[in-house]
Amino acid sequence: MKKLFRACFIAWTALRYGLDEMALSCLPRPWLRALGRLTRRGRRLTAPRGQRLRMALERLGPIFVKFGQVLSTRRDLLPPDVADELALLQDRVPPFATSEAIAIIEKAFGRPLGAIFTSFEREPVASASIAQVHFATLTDREGQTRDVAVKVLRPGMLKVIDQDLALIHMLAGWVERLFADGKRLRPREVAEEFDKYLHDELDLTREAASAAQLRRNMAGLNLVLVPEMFWDHIRDNVLVMERMSGIPISQTQRLREAGVDIHQLARDGVTIFFTQVFRDGFFHADMHPGNIMVSVAPGTFGRYISLDFGIVGTLTEYDKEYLAQNFTAFFRRDYKRVAELHVESGWVPADTRIDELEAAVRSVCEPYFDRPLKEISLGMVLMRLFQTSRRFNVVIQPQLVLLQKTLLNIEGLGRQLDPDLDLWSTAKPFLERWMNEQIGPRRLLRELKAQAPYYAKLLPELPRLLHAHLQHSAGLPQLQQQVRDLAQAQRKGRRLAALAWCAAGFALGLLAMLAAQRAGW
């Protein structure tokens, strides 16, 4: 019943803000556009379409706001008026009452606000779909006054998200049962991944731990700053971190006026992304412009500042190696290797013809090489690859959904900073260097070094473990007998060796006595 009520509410909201008319008017069929004009009658839709879409997404809740945030980074796919309105969803979602935020903080720490912070700004500096942020100051363990940002989770978020996720799971089941591509698309698994990441985002302690990990990973790169976490002031619904100062990355004119090299900034963004993905397998997966600033402080001038670590992606060593080989093959235009990798990984059936898959991938990717980013749409490339995947029954990998989303965010960010950026040539040297480090003597030495403590502990235990296994294994009588025979043979050998040494010693002694007699000793 709750799912049905939520579905009705979504439909009512869409009608209230005229989203049905917007969708129908964008379709190419004249009769559909006419239907859109017909459905508009009787409703006063005076607000601009972009504003109506933004307000509808805000009304529907955090999952829909997330969807709008992703759309806002794709200005190549949206009209400018719609993209400008959706950009407000990045950090300008209407805040909740400050009194509620203070009550949440005081309940979380069991103390009044004045006992936690030396000052607290009541006006939130940012408000997003999941939480809002206030600036404050506190005294740390060393007695120093620190400027901090306090992130407070919106009240009642879990109930709202669970309702929407229940609806998404239901729709995923319908897609799997009713559509021909349902099983191949694995909608249930994708919905499970989305469910997991959204619930992770509601745990601010987990977010703080992710931020700390990214801070350690990025410490030596000197391209990105990650705020310090204040662990004495972190709870599941309240997070206190170092206050970061910079210029929002979306304000490119201010960045230019401050002297930031925009072209280098775009290339650094690609380097940061590929480093997190392929070196660490741990990446910031919510990289829309609202979560990124640029430092203009003298010591860190031009570096990225990452914020909001509620969604992070992880990749296994197998995923990293497979993706790196795919990217490298793409950059080298080795489409046969791309086809072979899809078969080897099991993403396509084993009986797939390599030459046919190679030709299909070539037809999708070849037109986009040697073009600047302003002439390439990764969204369009992914759509064409998706169409190709249907033909060859490619199985969708749910664990890569976040990576695909982040890659689209990176493309949107790069397009905004430097439309002439050549994504391929910027990423190719990094990936080739990474691949060289994954094979050869350096990889072998690294693996041996990493596994040495394990084997050093295991080797002394092997004789005892083998003996215990042979003693208690009823299924290996023949091997046990052979081991006993071998042990008996070894004992006999040792006795024979002892007799041999005795005989040799006796013979040597006798020879020594004879030699002494002849010498007159």
Salt bridges, closest charged atoms under 4 A:
ASP20 OD2 - ARG43 NH2 3.08
GLU21 OE2 - ARG40 NH1 3.65
GLU21 OE1 - ARG52 NH2 3.85
GLU58 OE2 - ARG54 NH1 3.15
ASP76 OD2 - ARG74 NH2 2.80
ASP76 OD2 - ARG415 NH2 3.81
ASP81 OD2 - ARG49 NE 2.97
ASP84 OD1 - ARG75 NH1 2.80
GLU85 OE1 - ARG54 NE 2.56
ASP140 OD2 - ARG146 NH1 3.61
ASP162 OD1 - HIS199 NE2 2.78
ASP164 OD1 - ARG6 NE 2.32
GLU176 OE2 - ARG188 NE 3.25
ASP181 OD2 - ARG184 NH2 3.45
ASP181 OD2 - ARG390 NE 2.58
ASP195 OD2 - HIS169 NE2 2.95
ASP195 OD1 - HIS199 ND1 2.63
ASP200 OD2 - ARG206 NE 3.44
GLU201 OE2 - LYS66 NZ 2.77
GLU207 OE2 - LYS151 NZ 2.90
GLU228 OE1 - ARG146 NH2 3.05
ASP232 OD2 - ARG141 NE 2.62
GLU242 OE1 - ARG215 NH1 3.90
ASP280 OD1 - ARG279 NE 2.79
ASP286 OD2 - LYS66 NZ 3.11
ASP286 OD1 - LYS405 NZ 3.55
ASP308 OD1 - LYS151 NZ 3.09
GLU317 OE2 - LYS320 NZ 2.99
GLU340 OE1 - ARG337 NH1 3.49
GLU344 OE2 - ARG337 NH1 2.98
ASP355 OD2 - ARG353 NH2 2.61
GLU356 OE2 - ARG353 NH1 3.46
GLU358 OE2 - ARG362 NH2 2.68
GLU366 OE2 - ARG333 NH1 2.93
ASP370 OD2 - ARG333 NH2 2.74
GLU411 OE1 - ARG74 NH2 2.96
GLU411 OE2 - ARG415 NH2 2.43
ASP418 OD2 - HIS263 ND1 3.00
ASP420 OD1 - LYS374 NZ 3.17
GLU432 OE2 - ARG332 NE 3.42
GLU447 OE2 - ARG443 NE 3.30
GLU461 OE1 - ARG464 NH2 2.62
